[in-house]
Amino acid sequence: MANTLEQLKNFTTVVADTGNFEAIAQYKPTDATTNPSLILQAAQMDQYQDLVKEIVKSAIAEESDENEQISLAMDKLFVKFGLKILDTVPGRVSTEVDARLSFDKEGQIAKAKRLIEMYEKEGIDKKRVLIKLSSTWEGIQAAKVLEAEHGITCNLTLLFCFAQAVACAEANVNLISPFVGRIYDWFVKNTGQKTFEPKEDPGVKSVAKIYNYYKKFGYKTIVMGASFRNTDQIKALAGCDNLTISPKLLDQLTQSTDNLEKALSAETAQGLDLEKVSLDEKQFRWLLNEDPMATEKLAEGIRKFAEDAVKLENFLRKLIQESK
């Protein structure tokens, strides 16, 4: 019998959630995602030190100001890791815009265009790159412009509630990444319930609701469940468009031969009795404000990615100073 990961690939596009090239090659996902935290981890691994030093040397040669060198080195690092990943996966890589721009629509657009230009200079078609943006109102509107006016496909990350998903669909965003595990974490911490049956897991229910809504009303936006804490959450979302999974959980799925059944389908969703929703900015902000879990986890996620971006900058600053 095929292992559980191979069975999952029959229902869902599997995406590796890592910056580790060896792990990507091992599990043969279709796509891969990265973020500042994953790139920070990878950049400090021994096997990637030559690559990082090459990037630092290039940034020093191209810019005279140290802050500009650091900014360029950051962008080059994200793109270079993306290029390495694209050598391994047949599909797309997600590359994240700095979380510190999460509330700056124009800043996110400019950074996204810069990253795509860097990929294109390396011979990569922009269709193979998803630009990751935070699911703030500004991030969603930046994605709307990037998709419609520049043909740049986007992955809206740090998505925790239905209002964010509705706004993304209305903006014709290519893909969203609702965070299963972080929703689960919040409910474990803030309610009396510490365990959940897989289909009653609040993170699983959130993604299933979004998936069913999108399929019911014919939205083309891809739903990619993310941030899993265990394989039961993954199995409960078999059939979701995409699932991005860490190497640890990919390994557990590979070691398992449990029979996997499809949990989500467009056909089932189209038969559901659902009401279509439309949101403007005021309604979006109000609904987000009324959801304490989503408000807290979005803010926390942005802060964490921003902190790791600063750590990565400091890491590169040290290397740049040592190279002079």
C-alpha positions in Angstrom: 0.0 0.0 0.0 1.2 3.5 -0.8 2.3 5.5 2.3 0.0 8.3 3.6 2.0 11.1 1.9 1.6 9.4 -1.5 -2.1 8.9 -0.9 -2.4 12.6 0.0 -0.8 13.6 -3.2 -3.7 12.0 -5.1 -6.1 14.5 -3.5 -4.0 17.6 -2.8 -1.0 19.5 -4.1 1.7 19.0 -1.4 4.0 21.9 -0.7 7.2 21.7 1.4 7.3 24.4 4.2 11.1 24.7 4.4 14.2 26.4 3.1 16.2 23.2 3.3 17.0 22.0 -0.2 17.8 18.5 0.9 14.4 18.0 2.6 12.6 19.3 -0.5 14.5 16.8 -2.7 13.7 14.0 -0.3 9.9 14.4 -0.2 9.4 15.6 -3.8 6.6 18.2 -3.2 5.1 20.1 -6.1 5.9 23.5 -4.6 7.8 25.0 -1.7 7.2 28.0 0.6 9.7 30.1 2.6 9.5 32.9 5.1 12.0 35.0 7.1 12.1 32.5 9.9 12.8 29.5 7.6 15.5 31.5 5.6 17.1 32.6 8.9 17.4 29.0 10.0 18.7 27.8 6.6 21.2 30.7 6.2 22.9 29.6 9.5 23.3 26.0 8.4 26.9 24.9 7.7 26.0 23.5 4.2 24.8 26.9 3.0 27.7 29.1 4.3 29.4 29.3 0.9 26.2 30.4 -0.7 25.6 33.1 1.9 29.2 34.4 1.6 28.8 34.6 -2.2 25.7 36.7 -1.7 27.4 39.0 0.8 30.4 39.5 -1.6 28.0 40.4 -4.4 26.1 42.9 -2.3 29.3 44.6 -1.2 30.4 44.9 -4.9 27.1 46.5 -6.0 26.4 48.9 -3.2 28.7 51.3 -1.2 26.3 52.1 1.7 26.2 49.4 4.4 22.5 49.6 4.9 21.9 49.3 1.2 24.3 46.3 1.1 22.3 44.6 3.9 19.0 45.3 2.1 20.3 44.0 -1.2 21.9 41.0 0.5 18.5 40.2 2.1 16.7 40.3 -1.2 19.5 38.3 -2.9 19.3 35.7 -0.1 15.6 35.2 -0.5 15.9 35.0 -4.3 18.9 32.7 -4.3 17.2 30.2 -1.9 14.1 30.5 -4.2 16.2 29.6 -7.2 17.7 26.6 -5.5 14.3 25.5 -4.5 13.0 25.9 -8.1 15.8 23.6 -9.2 14.2 20.9 -7.1 10.4 21.4 -7.4 8.5 21.3 -10.6 6.0 24.0 -9.5 6.3 27.3 -7.7 8.2 28.9 -4.8 6.7 31.4 -2.4 9.0 34.3 -1.5 8.0 36.6 1.3 7.9 40.4 1.4 9.4 41.9 4.6 6.7 41.8 7.3 7.6 45.3 8.4 5.8 46.5 5.2 2.6 44.8 6.3 0.7 48.1 6.6 2.3 49.8 3.6 0.5 49.0 0.4 2.9 50.9 -1.9 5.9 49.5 -0.1 4.8 46.0 -0.6 4.1 46.6 -4.3 7.6 48.0 -4.8 9.3 45.2 -2.9 7.3 42.5 -4.8 8.3 44.1 -8.1 11.9 44.2 -7.1 12.0 40.5 -6.1 10.3 39.5 -9.3 12.8 41.5 -11.3 15.6 39.7 -9.6 14.1 36.3 -10.4 13.6 37.3 -14.0 17.2 38.4 -14.3 18.1 34.8 -13.3 15.9 33.5 -16.1 12.9 32.5 -14.0 9.4 33.3 -15.3 7.3 35.2 -12.7 4.6 32.5 -13.1 6.9 30.2 -11.0 7.0 32.7 -8.1 4.4 33.5 -5.5 4.9 36.7 -3.6 3.9 36.3 0.0 2.2 39.2 1.7 0.5 39.5 5.1 -3.3 39.3 5.1 -3.8 42.8 6.3 -6.1 45.1 4.4 -3.0 46.8 2.9 -1.5 43.5 1.9 -4.6 42.3 0.2 -5.0 45.5 -1.7 -1.3 45.4 -2.7 -1.9 41.8 -4.0 -4.9 43.1 -6.0 -2.7 45.6 -7.8 0.1 43.1 -8.3 -2.2 40.5 -9.7 -4.3 42.8 -12.0 -1.7 45.3 -13.2 1.6 43.4 -13.1 0.7 39.8 -13.6 2.5 38.9 -10.3 0.8 36.1 -8.4 0.5 36.4 -4.7 0.2 34.1 -1.6 -1.6 35.9 1.2 -0.2 34.5 4.5 -1.0 34.9 8.2 -4.6 34.3 7.4 -6.7 33.4 10.5 -10.3 34.3 9.8 -13.1 34.2 7.3 -13.2 38.0 6.7 -9.5 37.8 5.5 -10.4 35.0 3.2 -13.4 36.8 1.7 -11.4 40.0 1.1 -8.7 37.9 -0.6 -11.2 36.2 -2.9 -12.8 39.5 -3.8 -9.3 40.9 -4.7 -8.7 37.9 -7.0 -5.7 36.8 -5.1 -4.0 33.7 -6.6 -3.5 31.8 -3.3 -4.1 32.1 0.5 -2.4 30.3 3.4 -4.8 29.9 6.3 -2.8 28.9 9.4 -4.3 25.8 11.0 -1.8 25.2 13.8 -1.7 28.8 15.1 -5.5 28.9 15.3 -5.4 25.6 17.2 -2.7 27.0 19.5 -4.9 30.0 20.4 -7.9 27.9 21.3 -5.8 25.5 23.4 -4.3 28.5 25.3 -7.4 30.5 25.7 -10.2 28.0 26.2 -10.8 25.2 28.6 -10.5 22.6 25.8 -7.0 21.2 25.3 -7.6 18.5 22.8 -9.9 18.3 19.7 -11.0 15.5 17.4 -9.4 16.3 14.0 -12.6 17.5 12.2 -13.6 19.6 15.3 -10.1 21.2 15.5 -10.8 25.0 15.2 -8.0 25.4 12.7 -9.3 22.5 10.5 -12.8 23.9 10.7 -11.6 27.4 9.6 -9.9 26.1 6.5 -12.8 23.8 5.6 -15.2 26.7 5.9 -13.1 28.8 3.6 -12.6 26.0 1.1 -16.3 25.2 0.9 -17.2 28.9 0.5 -14.7 29.4 -2.3 -15.9 26.3 -4.2 -19.6 27.1 -3.6 -19.2 30.5 -5.2 -16.7 29.7 -7.9 -13.7 31.7 -6.6 -10.5 30.7 -8.3 -8.3 31.6 -5.3 -6.3 28.5 -4.2 -6.7 27.5 -0.5 -3.4 26.2 0.9 -3.7 25.0 4.5 -0.5 25.8 6.5 1.1 25.7 9.9 0.2 22.2 11.0 0.9 20.8 14.5 0.2 17.1 13.7 -0.7 14.8 10.9 -4.3 14.4 12.0 -4.9 18.0 11.0 -3.4 17.3 7.6 -5.5 14.2 7.1 -8.7 16.0 8.1 -8.0 18.4 5.2 -7.2 15.9 2.5 -8.7 17.3 -0.7 -7.9 20.9 0.1 -6.3 22.5 -3.0 -2.8 22.7 -1.4 -1.3 21.9 1.9 2.1 23.2 2.9 3.8 20.8 5.4 7.1 20.9 7.4 9.8 18.2 6.8 9.0 16.7 10.2 5.4 16.0 9.4 6.2 15.0 5.8 8.5 12.3 7.3 5.7 11.1 9.6 3.3 10.9 6.6 5.9 8.9 4.7 6.3 6.5 7.6 2.6 5.9 7.9 0.5 3.5 5.7 -2.9 4.6 7.2 -5.6 4.6 4.6 -6.5 8.2 3.7 -9.9 9.3 2.6 -10.8 12.6 0.8 -12.3 15.0 3.4 -13.0 18.0 1.2 -14.4 18.2 -2.4 -15.7 20.9 -4.7 -18.7 18.8 -5.5 -19.8 18.6 -1.9 -19.2 22.3 -1.3 -21.4 23.3 -4.2 -24.3 21.5 -2.6 -24.0 23.4 0.7 -26.5 26.2 1.7 -24.2 29.1 2.1 -24.7 32.9 1.9 -22.3 35.0 -0.3 -20.6 37.8 1.5 -19.0 41.1 0.3 -16.7 43.3 2.4 -15.4 46.8 2.1 -12.5 48.1 4.2 -14.7 49.3 7.1 -16.5 45.9 7.3 -13.2 44.0 7.0 -11.5 45.9 9.8 -14.6 45.6 12.1 -14.9 41.8 11.6 -11.2 41.4 12.2 -11.5 43.5 15.3 -14.4 41.4 16.5 -12.3 38.2 16.2 -9.8 38.2 19.1 -8.0 35.1 17.9 -7.4 36.4 14.4 -6.5 39.9 15.7 -3.9 38.5 18.1 -2.4 35.9 15.8 -2.1 38.3 12.9 -0.3 40.9 15.0 1.8 38.2 16.7 2.7 36.6 13.3 3.8 40.0 11.8 5.9 40.8 14.9 7.6 37.4 14.8 8.4 37.5 11.0 9.6 41.1 11.6 11.9 40.0 14.4 13.4 37.3 12.3 13.9 39.7 9.5 15.9 41.9 11.9 17.9 38.9 13.1 18.7 38.0 9.5 19.8 41.6 8.8 22.1 41.5 11.9 23.5 38.2 10.7 24.2 39.7 7.3 25.5 42.9 8.8 28.1 40.9 10.7 29.2 39.0 7.6 29.4 42.2 5.6 31.6 43.9 8.3 33.8 40.9 8.5 34.3 40.9 4.8 35.6 44.5 4.6 
